Amino acid sequence: MPNITAPAREYQIAPRFLADSTHTGDPGLVPLLDAGWALSRDDLGNVFVASPDHTIRTGFLPESERGDLWMINAHPDAFAPPDWQVTLDLSAPPEIVGEFTTALASAYSAAPNSVREGAGGGFDVTDRLLGENGWRLEAERATAVFRSPDGLVALHRRLGYLDPEAEMAGDTERWLFEVGPPSHRWYATATTNLPDHLLDTLTTAVTNPAPVQRYLRKQELASLPSQATATPTAPSPLEVARIRAATARSAPAPSANASVLAYSTTTRPAALPVPALAGRAR
């Protein structure tokens, strides 16, 4: 029976898209809060962060009925329906969300309209995947599928006209990311009007293989997909004890014949000769 009380160890998990969620919203929300965006909560415990003009809204939704942990929307004005939407599900690593929201906040600060305009079909993004990154194109019915060389990430582009209301309701999507092997798969989506530069940012964030930090117990480590690499960042307490024991065994013992003068910084004076006693004269 596994020891559920065993302490967690710190690991670097690579690629990060296989590291699973930490079930905290901080990595995705802090870049927006640092940019001065407004934080609010609902009665269920969902958290929302909005741009200063309330046209860009990010939701961290642990109590969502749709099953999306993250939902990011852009609106033409504060009271209009959204122009585009990005979602990521419960198993998406939050560092991926943070990379996207960092770019979103930066683009909004530079030019607010740039995050609402600029959808161009995503052809530059998919051409880069095919040309520079070695992805392959697979045709499915009404869908083009772009698959990574290792087969762990697939980007689906749904072809033809899509109803905007159906996209916003989550009934369909222009872009669908499938990430991970079948037994550890998570999903992200983007709607038709997502600007190409943000689609590129999302694609880069999803596929970035850089490692991320995780504190895992033995059973949690065993549940990672086999394609993930977990590297401890420090020796375990047992390994530390073994190292200390090995060091103690290999340390040389002090010599029994060592002179006590070895510990002195001065030289003792030579002993004076003892004079012989004079005998009685006869």
C-alpha positions as CSV (number, residue, x, y, z in Angstrom):
1,M,0.0,0.0,0.0
2,P,1.5,3.4,-0.9
3,N,2.6,5.7,1.8
4,I,0.2,8.7,1.3
5,T,2.1,10.6,4.0
6,A,5.4,10.6,2.2
7,P,6.5,14.2,1.6
8,A,6.4,15.7,-1.8
9,R,9.6,16.4,-3.7
10,E,10.4,19.2,-6.2
11,Y,10.7,18.1,-9.8
12,Q,11.2,19.8,-13.1
13,I,8.6,18.3,-15.5
14,A,9.2,18.4,-19.3
15,P,7.6,19.1,-21.6
16,R,5.4,21.4,-19.6
17,F,2.3,20.6,-21.5
18,L,2.4,17.2,-19.8
19,A,2.8,18.6,-16.3
20,D,-1.0,18.8,-15.5
21,S,-2.7,21.5,-13.7
22,T,-1.8,22.9,-10.2
23,H,-5.5,23.9,-9.7
24,T,-4.5,27.4,-8.9
25,G,-5.2,30.5,-11.0
26,D,-2.3,32.6,-9.9
27,P,0.0,32.0,-12.9
28,G,-2.7,33.0,-15.3
29,L,-4.2,35.9,-13.4
30,V,-1.1,37.6,-11.9
31,P,0.1,39.0,-15.2
32,L,-3.2,40.8,-15.7
33,L,-3.4,42.1,-12.1
34,D,0.2,43.4,-12.4
35,A,-1.0,45.3,-15.5
36,G,-3.7,47.0,-13.4
37,W,-6.7,44.9,-14.4
38,A,-9.7,44.6,-12.0
39,L,-10.4,41.5,-9.9
40,S,-13.9,40.3,-9.0
41,R,-15.5,37.1,-7.8
42,D,-18.9,35.5,-7.9
43,D,-20.8,33.7,-5.1
44,L,-19.6,30.3,-6.4
45,G,-15.9,31.0,-6.1
46,N,-15.1,31.8,-9.7
47,V,-12.7,34.6,-10.3
48,F,-12.7,37.2,-13.0
49,V,-10.2,39.8,-14.2
50,A,-11.2,42.6,-16.6
51,S,-9.2,45.2,-18.5
52,P,-9.7,48.8,-17.4
53,D,-12.4,49.4,-20.1
54,H,-14.0,46.0,-19.3
55,T,-13.7,44.8,-22.9
56,I,-11.3,42.0,-22.2
57,R,-12.3,39.5,-19.5
58,T,-10.5,36.5,-18.1
59,G,-12.3,33.9,-16.0
60,F,-10.8,31.3,-13.7
61,L,-13.8,29.1,-13.3
62,P,-13.4,26.1,-11.0
63,E,-17.2,26.0,-10.6
64,S,-18.1,26.4,-14.3
65,E,-20.9,24.1,-15.6
66,R,-19.2,24.0,-19.0
67,G,-16.1,22.3,-17.7
68,D,-13.7,25.0,-18.9
69,L,-11.4,26.1,-16.2
70,W,-10.2,29.1,-18.1
71,M,-12.3,31.4,-20.4
72,I,-10.9,34.6,-22.0
73,N,-13.3,36.9,-24.0
74,A,-12.8,40.1,-26.0
75,H,-15.8,42.4,-26.5
76,P,-16.2,45.4,-28.8
77,D,-17.5,47.4,-25.9
78,A,-18.3,46.6,-22.3
79,F,-21.9,45.6,-23.0
80,A,-21.6,43.8,-26.3
81,P,-21.4,40.1,-27.0
82,P,-17.8,38.8,-27.3
83,D,-15.9,39.0,-30.6
84,W,-13.7,36.0,-29.7
85,Q,-13.1,33.5,-27.0
86,V,-10.3,31.2,-25.8
87,T,-10.9,28.3,-23.4
88,L,-8.6,25.8,-21.6
89,D,-9.8,22.9,-19.6
90,L,-9.2,21.6,-16.1
91,S,-5.9,19.8,-16.9
92,A,-4.1,22.6,-18.7
93,P,-0.9,23.7,-16.9
94,P,-1.5,27.3,-15.6
95,E,1.9,28.4,-16.9
96,I,0.5,28.1,-20.4
97,V,-2.3,30.4,-19.5
98,G,0.2,32.8,-17.9
99,E,2.2,33.0,-21.1
100,F,-0.9,33.8,-23.1
101,T,-2.3,36.4,-20.6
102,T,1.2,38.1,-20.3
103,A,1.1,38.6,-24.1
104,L,-2.5,39.7,-23.9
105,A,-1.8,42.3,-21.2
106,S,1.2,43.6,-23.1
107,A,-0.7,43.9,-26.4
108,Y,-3.6,45.7,-24.7
109,S,-1.3,48.2,-23.0
110,A,0.4,49.0,-26.3
111,A,-2.8,49.2,-28.4
112,P,-6.2,48.1,-27.0
113,N,-7.7,47.6,-30.5
114,S,-5.0,45.1,-31.4
115,V,-6.4,42.4,-29.1
116,R,-9.9,42.7,-30.7
117,E,-8.9,43.0,-34.4
118,G,-6.6,41.2,-36.8
119,A,-8.1,37.8,-37.4
120,G,-6.7,36.5,-40.7
121,G,-7.5,32.8,-40.8
122,G,-4.4,31.6,-39.0
123,F,-2.6,30.6,-42.2
124,D,0.7,32.1,-41.1
125,V,0.5,30.1,-37.9
126,T,-0.2,26.8,-39.6
127,D,2.4,27.5,-42.3
128,R,5.0,28.0,-39.6
129,L,4.0,24.8,-37.9
130,L,4.4,22.8,-41.2
131,G,7.5,24.6,-42.5
132,E,9.6,25.5,-39.5
133,N,8.5,23.0,-36.8
134,G,8.1,19.9,-38.9
135,W,4.4,19.3,-38.2
136,R,2.4,17.2,-40.7
137,L,-1.1,17.9,-42.2
138,E,-3.8,15.3,-41.9
139,A,-7.1,15.8,-43.7
140,E,-10.3,14.8,-41.9
141,R,-13.9,15.5,-42.8
142,A,-14.5,19.3,-42.7
143,T,-11.3,19.6,-40.6
144,A,-7.6,20.1,-41.2
145,V,-5.4,18.6,-38.5
146,F,-1.9,19.7,-37.9
147,R,0.1,17.2,-35.8
148,S,3.4,17.7,-34.0
149,P,6.3,15.3,-34.9
150,D,6.0,13.5,-31.6
151,G,2.3,13.1,-32.0
152,L,1.6,14.7,-28.6
153,V,-0.1,17.9,-29.8
154,A,-2.7,18.3,-32.6
155,L,-4.3,21.5,-33.8
156,H,-7.6,21.1,-35.5
157,R,-9.0,23.8,-37.8
158,R,-12.6,23.4,-38.6
159,L,-13.4,24.5,-42.1
160,G,-16.3,26.4,-43.5
161,Y,-18.8,28.9,-41.9
162,L,-19.3,28.6,-38.1
163,D,-22.2,30.3,-36.3
164,P,-20.7,32.9,-33.9
165,E,-23.3,32.2,-31.2
166,A,-22.6,28.5,-31.4
167,E,-18.9,29.2,-31.0
168,M,-19.4,31.4,-27.9
169,A,-21.7,28.7,-26.4
170,G,-19.0,26.1,-26.7
171,D,-21.0,24.0,-29.2
172,T,-18.3,24.3,-31.9
173,E,-14.9,26.0,-32.4
174,R,-12.6,27.1,-35.2
175,W,-9.5,25.9,-33.5
176,L,-9.1,22.9,-31.2
177,F,-5.9,21.9,-29.5
178,E,-5.6,18.2,-28.3
179,V,-2.6,17.9,-26.0
180,G,-1.1,14.8,-24.6
181,P,-1.5,11.0,-25.1
182,P,-5.1,9.7,-25.1
183,S,-5.0,8.7,-21.4
184,H,-3.7,12.2,-20.3
185,R,-5.3,14.5,-22.8
186,W,-6.5,18.1,-22.3
187,Y,-8.0,20.6,-24.6
188,A,-7.9,24.3,-25.5
189,T,-10.1,26.1,-28.1
190,A,-10.2,29.4,-29.9
191,T,-13.0,31.0,-32.0
192,T,-12.8,32.3,-35.5
193,N,-12.1,36.0,-34.7
194,L,-9.1,35.5,-32.5
195,P,-6.4,37.8,-33.9
196,D,-3.6,35.9,-35.7
197,H,-0.9,37.3,-33.4
198,L,-2.8,35.9,-30.3
199,L,-3.4,32.6,-32.1
200,D,0.3,32.4,-32.7
201,T,0.9,33.2,-29.0
202,L,-1.5,30.6,-27.9
203,T,0.0,28.0,-30.2
204,T,3.5,28.8,-28.9
205,A,2.4,28.7,-25.3
206,V,0.7,25.3,-25.7
207,T,3.6,23.7,-27.5
208,N,6.5,25.2,-25.5
209,P,8.4,22.2,-24.1
210,A,10.2,24.2,-21.4
211,P,10.1,22.4,-18.0
212,V,8.0,23.6,-15.1
213,Q,8.3,23.1,-11.4
214,R,6.0,20.6,-9.6
215,Y,5.9,19.3,-6.0
216,L,4.9,15.6,-6.3
217,R,4.5,12.6,-4.1
218,K,5.5,9.2,-5.3
219,Q,2.0,8.2,-6.4
220,E,1.5,11.6,-8.2
221,L,4.8,11.1,-10.0
222,A,3.7,7.6,-11.1
223,S,0.5,9.1,-12.6
224,L,2.4,11.3,-15.1
225,P,2.3,10.1,-18.7
226,S,5.2,8.0,-19.7
227,Q,6.3,10.7,-22.3
228,A,7.0,13.2,-19.4
229,T,10.4,13.5,-17.9
230,A,10.6,14.3,-14.1
231,T,14.0,15.5,-12.9
232,P,14.5,16.0,-9.1
233,T,15.9,19.4,-8.3
234,A,17.5,18.3,-5.0
235,P,18.4,15.0,-3.3
236,S,15.7,13.3,-1.2
237,P,16.2,13.1,2.6
238,L,17.2,9.4,2.1
239,E,19.7,10.3,-0.5
240,V,21.1,13.0,1.8
241,A,21.5,10.4,4.6
242,R,23.3,8.0,2.2
243,I,25.6,10.7,1.0
244,R,26.5,11.6,4.6
245,A,27.1,8.0,5.6
246,A,29.3,7.4,2.5
247,T,31.3,10.6,3.3
248,A,31.8,9.5,6.9
249,R,33.1,6.1,5.8
250,S,35.5,7.5,3.3
251,A,37.0,10.2,5.7
252,P,40.6,9.2,6.8
253,A,41.1,8.3,10.5
254,P,43.7,10.3,12.4
255,S,47.1,8.6,12.7
256,A,48.0,7.2,16.1
257,N,51.7,8.2,15.6
258,A,50.9,11.8,14.7
259,S,53.1,14.2,16.7
260,V,51.3,16.5,19.1
261,L,53.6,19.2,17.6
262,A,51.5,18.9,14.4
263,Y,48.9,21.1,16.2
264,S,51.4,23.6,17.4
265,T,52.5,26.7,15.6
266,T,55.6,27.2,17.7
267,T,58.7,25.1,18.2
268,R,59.5,23.9,21.7
269,P,63.0,25.0,23.0
270,A,65.6,22.3,23.2
271,A,65.9,20.7,26.7
272,L,68.9,22.0,28.7
273,P,71.6,19.4,29.7
274,V,71.4,18.3,33.3
275,P,74.8,18.9,35.1
276,A,76.4,15.9,36.7
277,L,76.7,15.9,40.5
278,A,80.3,16.4,41.9
279,G,81.5,13.5,44.1
280,R,83.1,14.0,47.6
281,A,86.8,14.4,47.6
282,R,88.6,11.7,49.4
